[in-house]
């Protein structure tokens, strides 16, 4: 069975841009670009790549990284009521909050939800 890598493509409507977060050195870049081209005709886009995305150190944590990154993006968005303000977006929060230790903690949280 072939491993499927997960990454996150975020659309910031207020800024009109897509940001791709890939924790495995842009392994899904071509897939993100295909999705971007498929939907970009429906939205305005600046197309700027992210400046920082936390990187996994193994071949199996991509889903947990997507979950951790999505949570940081969501929390950042809710705290500001949108994403039009701030050129840095949520990248400073990613750098501070998402790393291998945070993903290990998230793994434990997810596993505890599945225990009877």
N, C-alpha and C positions, 0 to 999 in steps of 0.2 A: 504494500500500500504506500502510495506516495504522500509525503508530508506536505501539508498545505500551510503556507505561511500567512499570517494575518498582519495587516497594517491598518491604519486609520486615515481616511481622507475627510478633512473637516472643511465645511463651507461656512464662511463668515459672511452672511448676507449683507450686514451693514457696511462692511468694507469691500464687498464684492470680490472676495478672493477665496481660493482653495488652498489648504495647507495639508501636505501629506506627511504623516508621522509613521516612520518605518523603523522598528527597533533592530533590524538586521541589515544594516548598510544598504538600504534602498533595494532590497531583494524584490519588492513588489512595485518598483517604480513604473515598469511598463504597464502593469495592470492598473495602477492609479492613473496613469496618463490616458489609458483607454477609457476609463470611467469618466475622467475629466472631459475628454473630447466628446463623449456621448451625451453629457449633460450641460456642457458649457454654453451651448447655443440657447439655453433657456435662462441663463443668468449672466450678470456682468462679472468679469473676473480679472484680477490683477495677476494671478498666476505665480506669485512669489513662493519659492520653496522655503521650508522651515530652516531656521538658523541652528536649531538644536533639537535633537530627538534622542531621548535616552536609548542606549544600546544594550541589548541582551548579550549575555556571555555564554549562552548555550543554544542548542537547536530546538528547544521545546517550550520556551517561555513567551513566545510572541503573543498568544492570546491574553495572557495575564498582563503583558505590557500594554496591549490595546485597552484593556479594562482600566488600568491605572492611568493611562494618558487620557482616556475619555472622561474619567472622573475629574481630573485636574482641569481639563477644558471646560466641563460642565460647571464646576464650582467657580471657576474664574468668570465665566459668562454670567452666571446668576448673580455673583457679587457685584458686577458692574452693570447689569441690566442690558447687556449687549456687548458687541465686540468692536464697535467703531472707534472707541477711544483707546489710545495707546498703541504705538508702533510695535512694541515688544510683545503684545498679545500675552499669551500664557507661558511663554518660553522660560521666563525666570522661575515661575512656579514649577514647571517641569523639571528644571535643573535641580531645584531644591527638594522636590517631593518624590520623584520617580527614579529609583535605582534598584539594584539587585536585592537589597534588604527590604525595600518597600514591596517588591514583587513577591518575595518570600512570605512576608506578612499577609499579603493579599491571598496567596495560595492557601495559607492556613485558614483564613476567613472563609474562602470558598469551600474548602474541604469540610469545615465544620458545619456549613449549611447543608451539606449532602449526607452527613451522618444521621442515623436514626435517633 
